[in-house]
């Protein structure tokens, strides 16, 4: 095999009302030793976040990748991208012309991993539970368009929506809509710790050290019935402290595959290595974005002029070139360039980086210079290059003479609670989409109950533009509303997009299925992995 393989999945299809019947899929032959996957994601149960793997709480790419292996959803994003297709459901679709009534019929014989039958009441319980708990992670907002859930018999679930939402099938494919057993989950309380019980393709056994899960052991669920073909009997996911330790483990043969998060240097080295070696690097399509978020009520950045001046100064091309090279590209909107509805709103508003224009913005608003700011970032969640990224941002802003910026790194388990408590004026975040639609790059940041808990609120976006965009089953027709949203963001700068990145997997060359190990939403699809020749 070539040392570097480029995988270009099919273009994401336009979402349309769907009513499809899908038969069950038998599991693959599996067999052989467990496939061991390395990650730098850390899984910690803390006082502030004691229930990291509860579907009603979990809202980051690492924990979602645990849940997607174990908790089944009505819909799922298909292999090779495209519109969501039924998974726990046999069929799903809108039953009215206004996209406000969505009905699903469960496939027959569904069982939880303990053998209990999965019924329509379990689906209703699971989704109503997440809506009622309203965890401070903000994940419940994905279900905000639901008005009521109705069941008919054991196999039919009907969702009555408050307003038209063409993206609703995508939302039913996310872990917050995962089906859990009422015997294992309290209706009004989160489930602490690392236990997960669902009807997905795998059963989880967590190895822990204190309050941290160090290894997740996924064994094939004998009761699983869905669309996925499971190509192995066991996958072990081992958490490493950093990319260097993970890379060493792959070289030594302690693990078979590594993914989130490799360093730019590792990726570059593997991509330049000659063909014929034992390790292959696979480049995959991705929709990850990185951005700065603002507490728009904080005195340091309360003035829109300060945020606009930062947008006018920051040089994304230089940032990407110095830190990530060809592994990323500048981003001038919240919506990635590859998605329908993208607009280069920040380029249209600010043009090229210009210190003179930034100075004029601050002067017109009577802002005292230099503006003192702290840029906060997390040290252990988005990869080892994050510190260098913030050093470049610090230098760009300070070299303008208009800012006096310091940077501060904090571990993820402390960073998230601090951000949610409003302790930061400016902080860096990444976004791995819940589903590949432009709506998921605007609503989670700008709608009511946004996951950032941002005080920024724009009535045009919330009351008119987001609902208007969701009424369009043909997503191309939503472009006008989405462009207006992006233009408002560029003008007000409650969020400052920086770059969008690619995804990579490095694996021993006897591991198969690596081309589908991750989808564009960074979903880890462990069931695709196998050993030896592909079947």
N, C-alpha and C positions, 0 to 999 in steps of 0.2 A: 504493500500500500504506500501511497505517497505520504510523506511526513505531514503534509498539510492538506486537508480536504476542505473544500468550500462547499457548503450546503446552502442552496437557495430554495426555500420552501415555496409552494404555490402562493400567488398573490392572495391576500386576504379577501375573501368574497364579500359582496355587499349583503347586509343582513336583510332578510325578507321574512315575512310570516312563514313559519314552517310547521307542517304536520306530517311527520315522517314515522314510518314503522321500521324498527330495527330489531332483527332477531338477535338472540344471544350469541356470544362468541366463545368457543372453547379455548381453554388455556393452552399455551405452548408446551412442548415436551419438557422444557426445563432440565433439571438434573445438574450434576456436577457440583463443584465447590461454590460457596457463596461468592457473589461478586461484591467486592469491597469498594465503596465510593468515598472519596475524601472531600471534605468541605471545610471552609473556615467559618461558616455560620456557627454561632454559639447559641445554645438553648439553655436558658437559665430561668428558674422559678424564684422570683424575689418577692419581697413584701409588697412592692408596688405593682408587680405583675406576677401573681402566684399561679395563674392559669394559662401558660403560654400556648398550650395545644387545644384549648377549648375553641371549637369553631365559632362560638359567639363572641370570642375575644380576639383570636389570632388575626393579625393584619400586617404581616411582613413576609417577604418572599421565602425566608428560611422555614418558618413554622408552617406556612401554607404548603411547602413542599413535603412536609411530613403528613399533613392532612390529606393531600391529594392522593397519597398512596393507600390511605386507610379509610377515609370517609367518602361514601359515594354521593354523587349529586344527580339530580334529575337529568341535567344536560352536561355535555362535556365538549371541549374544543377538540376537533378531530385531528388525527394524524395528518400532517401536511397542511395545516391551517384551514381557514374557511369558517363558515357559519357553524355555530354549535349544533350538535346532534344529540339525540336521546341517549342516555346512559342507564340510570336506574329506571328511567321511563321507557316505555315501549313506543310512545308517541307523545308529542307535545305540539301545541300551536295556538295561535290566536283564533278565537271563534267568533270575533266580531270585526267589522270593518274599521273600527276606531282604535284597535290595538289596546283595549282596556280589559279584555277578558281572556285569560290564558289558561288552557286546560291541558293537563297531563294524565296519561294513563300509565300506571306502573306495569313493568313487565312481570309476568307471573313467576311465582316461586322465589322471589327475593328473600334473602335471609341475612341477618346480622351474623357476625363472625361466631357468635355463641350458638347459632342455630335458630334463634327466634325469628319469626316471620317479620318482614318489613311491610307495613301497611300505610295507607294514605294518612291515617291519623298520626303515624310517626313522622311523616313529612311535615304535616301541619304543626305538630309539636315542636319540631326542630327549628323551623323557620320563625314561628311565633315566639319561640324562646329567645332567639337572637334579637328579634325586634323589641321584646319586652325588657330584656336585661340592659340594653343600650350601653354596652361596655365602653369605657373611656378611650379605647383604641379607635372608635369611630366606625368600625366595620359594619355596624348595623345600618349605616346610611346607604349601603348598596341595596337595601331592601326598602328604601323610603317610598317608592311608588306603590307599594302594596297597601291596599285598603283593608281587605279581609281575605281569609283563606277558607274555602269550603271543601268538604270531602263528600263524595258520593260512593257509598260502599267502601270496600277495602282497597280498591285499586284506582280511584279517580280523585285527583286534586284539582281544584279550580281556584285560580288567583284572580281576584277582582282588584283592578288597579285604580288609583286615585286619578290618574291621568295617563294619556297614551305614552307608552314607553317601548319603542322598537328595540331597545337594547336589553329588554328583560330576559330573553333567552340566554344571553351572555351572563347575566347576573346569577341565573340559576345554575351556572357551571362553576361558580366560585365556592370555596369552602364554607363561607358563612351560610350558604344554603345547603350544607352537607347534612345528611340524614343520620341522626344519632338515636340510640335506644333510650327511651324514657326511663327504663330501669336503671340506667347508669348515669343519667344527667338530671340534676335538679331543675325544675321549671324556672325558678327564680334566682338561681345562684350559679356562678361559674364553677367549673370542676378544676380544682387545683392539681398541680403536678403534671406528670407526663403520660398518664394513661389516656388511651384513645380507643373507643369502641365504635366500630361502624360496619359497613357492608362492602367496603372497597376491596381492591385486589389483594391487599396485604393485611396481615395482623402485626401490630407493633409490640416489640418488647424493648423497653428503654433501660440501658445501662447508665447508672448515675454515679456521680461523685459529689456528695453534698447536695447543693441546690442546682447542679448542672448535669444535663444529659450529655454524656461523652460519646455514646454510641447508640444508634437506633438500628435494631435488628428487625428487618421486614421479612416475614415468612409468608408464603403463598396462603391465601385464605381459601380453604376448601369449599366454602359455601358461596364464594363470589359468583354472581351471575350478572354479566353486563356485556359491553361491547369490546372490552379490551382483551387482547391476547397477551397472556403473561408468559414471557420467554425464559423465566428462571424460577427456581424454588425459593431462593433467599438472596436478599441484598442487605449488606451491612453498611450503614453510613457512619463514618468516624469523623468527629469534629477535631480539627487541628487549630493550634493557637495562632498560626500565621501561614502565609502562602509558602514560605521557605520550608517549614516543617512538612507541609503537605506535599510539596514537590520532592523532597528527599524520600518520603514514604513511597511515592510512585516509582522513583528510580530504584529503590531497594526491593520493590515488589511487594511491599506491605499492603498497598492498595492497587486496584485495577484501573481506577478512573478518578480524575479530579476535575472539579468545575469551580463553582463559586468559592473563593474568588482568587484567581491567579493574578500575579503581578504583571505589569506590562513587560518587564524584563524576561520573565518566564515565557510569556507568549511569543515575544520576539525571538528568543533563543530557539524555541521549539519550531517556529515557522521557518527559521533559516537552516535548520539541521538537514543534512542530506537524507534522501529517501532510503528505506531499507532498514531503519532502526526498529527498536522494539516498541517505541511510543509514537502514536499518531496524534496530531493536533487537528481538531475539527472546528472550523469556524461556522457559526450558525447565525441566522437572521435574529435580530433582537430589537426590542423597543424600550430598553432601559434608558431613562433620562436622569440627569443630575441638575440640581437647581439650588438657589438660595431662597430661603423663606424668611419673611419679615413679620415681626409683631408690630403691626401698623399703629398700635397705641403706645409703643415704647417711645419715650422722649427722643432717643437717639435717631430714630428713623420715622417718627410720626409725620414729619413733613414729606410730602410726595416728592419734593425737589431733591431730597437726599437720595431717595431710591432711584429717581430718574438719573441723577448724576452718576451713580454707580453703574447704571445700565449704559450710560454714555461713555464711560471709561473702560469697562472690562473688555479685554480683547480675547474673544473666544478662540480665534485661530491660533494665537500665541499659546494660550492655555493648553489646547489640545495637542499642539505640536510639541511642546516641551514635556508634557506629562504622559500622554497616551499614544502619540503618533498616529499610525493608521488604524488603531483599534477603536477610535471614536471620531466623531465629527461635530463641528459646532452646531448648536441648536438655538434658533431664534424665535421659538414659540414653545408653549407647553406641549403642543401636539407634535410628535415626531414627523419628520419629513416624508416618511414612507406611508403615512396613513391618510385616507380620504378625509378632507377637511383641514389639512395643514395649511397655515399661512405664515410667511416670514415677517410677522408683525413687528418684531423688534428691529429688524433691518429697515423696514418701511418707516418706522418712527424715529430711529436714531442714526441710521446710516453707519458709517465707519466710526470706530472709537475716536473721540475728539475731546481732549482736555479743555480746550477753549469753550466749547459748547457746555460742558459740564460746569465750568466755572461760572458761566452766565446763568445757568439754571439756579445755582446756589445764591448768586448775587441777587437775582430777581426776587428770591424768597427771603432775603436778609438772613441767610444762614451763616453763622460764624465759622470761619475756616481756621485750621483743619477740623473736620468733623471726626470726633473720636468714636471708634466702633470696636467691638470684639466680634470676630467671626468664629462661631463655634462649629466644630465638626466632630464626627465620631471616629474613634481610632481603629475599630475592629469590626466594622460591618460592611463597608463598601470597598474593601481592598486596601492593600498597603500603600497605594499611590495617593490616597486621600490627603495625607499630610502635605505631600509635595504640591498637590493641586491648590491647597489653601495658602501655601507659601507663595505661589505664583500670583494668586489673587491679591494677597497682601501687598506684594511688591508693586503690582500694577496700580493699585489704589494709592499707596503711599508715594510712589514716584510722581503721581500727578500733583502732589503738593496740596491737594484738597482734602485729604483724609489722613488720619492717624490711626491705623488699624493694627490691632493685635489679634492673634489667632489662638484658639484654645481647643485642645483635643480631649475627648471624654469617652470612656468605654460605653458601648451601646446600652448595657443594662442600667446605667446611670443617665446616659444622654436622653433616652426617650422620656423617662419621668420628668426630667428637668424641662424638656421642651414642652411637654403637656401641661406643666404647672406655670408656664409663661415666664421662665427664668432667662430666656434668650431673646435678644433683640433681632439678631440675624443668625441663622444657622443653615448648615448645608444638609441636604437630604437627597436621596435617590428615589426613583419611582419605577417599580416593575409592574406593568399594568395588570389589573385584575382580568381584563379581557382586551382584545385588540380592536378597540373602537375609539374614535376621538373623544366621545363622551367621557371615557374613563381617564382622560388627561385634563379634563376641565371640571366636571362635577365634584370629584372627591376633594378638590382644592378650593372651590368657589361656591358650592351650594350650601344650603343650610346643613348644620351638623357635619361640616367638613372635617376630615380626619386630622388636619393640622391644628384644629381649634382656633383658626385664624379669626381675629376680630374684623377683618376686612369683609365688607358686605356691599354688594352692588345689586340693587333691586332689579335693574334691567336684566342682568345675567340670571338671577334666581327666579324671578317671576315670569320672564318672557322668553329669553333666549335659550336657556337649557330646556324648558318644556317644549319650545318650538322645534328644537333640534331632535328631540326624542319622538316627535310625532311622525318623523320621516322614516318610513321603512326602507326606502331607497336612500342610503346614506349619502350619496352624492347630493341629494336634494337638501341635506342638512348643512351643506357647506356655508351658505350665507349666514345662518345663525352662528355657526362655529367660528367663522372669520370675525364677526362682530365681537364675540367673546374674547378672542385672541387680541384684537385691537384695543379693547378696553384694558386688558391685562398689561399690554405694552405701555399704555398711557399712565396707568395707576401704579404699576409695578408692586403688587402685593407679593409677587413671586418673580424671581429672575432666572429664567432657564439658561443653562450653560452648555451642555453637550448631550449627545445621545451615543450609546455605545453598541458594540457588537458582543456576541457571546462566544465562549470557547469551551471546549471539552478536550482534555488530554487523556488518552487511554492506552493501555497495553493493546498491541495489535491483534490479540486473540479475542478481544471483546467486540461483539457485534451489536448493532442497533444504535451506535453512537450518533448517527446522523439525526436520530429522533430523540436523543436523550433530553433535549430541551426544546420547548416550542418558543415562539416569539415573545410570549408573556413570561418567559423564564420559568415555566413549569417543568419541574424535573419529572421525567416519565420513566421511572425505574423499570417498569414492566417491559420496556422495549429492549433492555439489555440482555444479552446472552453470551455464550462462548462458542467458538469454533465457527464453522460455515453457517451462513444464514439459511433458514429453512424456506 
